[in-house]
Structures are given as C-alpha cells and as structure tokens.
Amino acid sequence: MSELLHVFALATALVGAGSLILIPRGVGLPEVAAGALMFIGMADAMTLSLLPPVVWFAVMLPAALALAARCRSPRGSEASAGAGSAVLTGHLALGLVSTAALILLMTTIAPDAVSAPGTVAAPDAHAHGGGAMMPQVMAGAFGLGAILLGAIALRTERSWGHRLHHATMASSTVAMSAIVIL
C-alpha cells in the first residue's frame, strides 16, 4: 500500500509542477522553481535518498519564506501581477512547508517500515509516551489543511491550469500524509 501511495504522490506532484508551465497567463520563475523543488525533493526522499531529509527541509523552508515574502511585498506583487496570482504563490509557499515537514515525518516511520523480520530495531525506535502519535497527528493536520486550502483555491481560481495544479498538489500532500499515518 505504501508503495502505491509513493507512486501516486510522485505522479500527482509531477502533474502539478508541469501544470504550472501550461497556465495560459504564465507563471513566474519562482513559482515554477518552487513546484520543481517540491517534486525533486519528494522524488529523492521517496526513491534514492541522495540527500538526507533534513537537507531537503533546510532548502525548502527558506524557499517557502522567500516565496511568501515575494507574494507579500508591494514590489513583488507588482512584478507578479501579470505572471500569476497571489493565491497560487501563497499555496506554493505553504506547499513547500508541508512537503518539507512531511519528508521529515516520513523518516520517522522508516525504521519500522523497512526492517526485515528478525532484525533488531534501533534503540530509539520505542514509543515515547504521549508523543508517540505526534507524527501521525501532524501528518493528518497537513492532509486536512491541504484539502481545505485546495478547496479554497479551486473556488478562487478560474483557470483550468490553476485548478489542475491546486487539485494535484492537494492530492499529493494527502498521499504523503497517508504514508505517515498508515
């Protein structure tokens, strides 16, 4: 089941990143770069793991902050007025934050998911009282937040390219959340 969710999350992230290029009015380079960064980070974290998840978090979080600052600054909003919407830019910034956090949360389940029968679990793999369910609770919050923000964005945007991007981004986030929860 987890493998299917990984494939689904990557496929929808790829469609979402690709749809940014196809939006009729065009999207700014920072937005396209954010979509590509999310897909590349997810692909690496779910397949090869060339970079540790904490590095992806350290790259995605400042990128999200820069994108959000661009959306909020008067000069940045003038520059992006013809390039896209503030809803899209804000949604991408939040997407970077949730993707970075979910990549970290997926590593909290990795030892149990990949340990073969007869192997010994890592010393820190035991439950820690009341906080043992925290990764699943956080992942659930990210998944529900993605559904809520995606629905708001779908109602706000009129372009089919925008709608496709918001729907695929939300479904990718929900799939990543389900990987952590299940």
Buried (B, 14 or more C-beta within 10 A) or exposed (E): EBEEBBEBBBBBBBBBBBBBEEBEEBBBEBBBBBBBBBBBBBBBBBEEEEBBBEBBBEBBBEBBEBBBEBBEEEEBEEEBEEBBBBBBBBBBBBBBBBBBBBBBBBBBBEEEEEEEEEEEEEEEEEEEEEEEEEBBEBBBEBBEBBBEBBEEBBEBBEBEBBBBBBBBBBBBBBBBBBBBBE
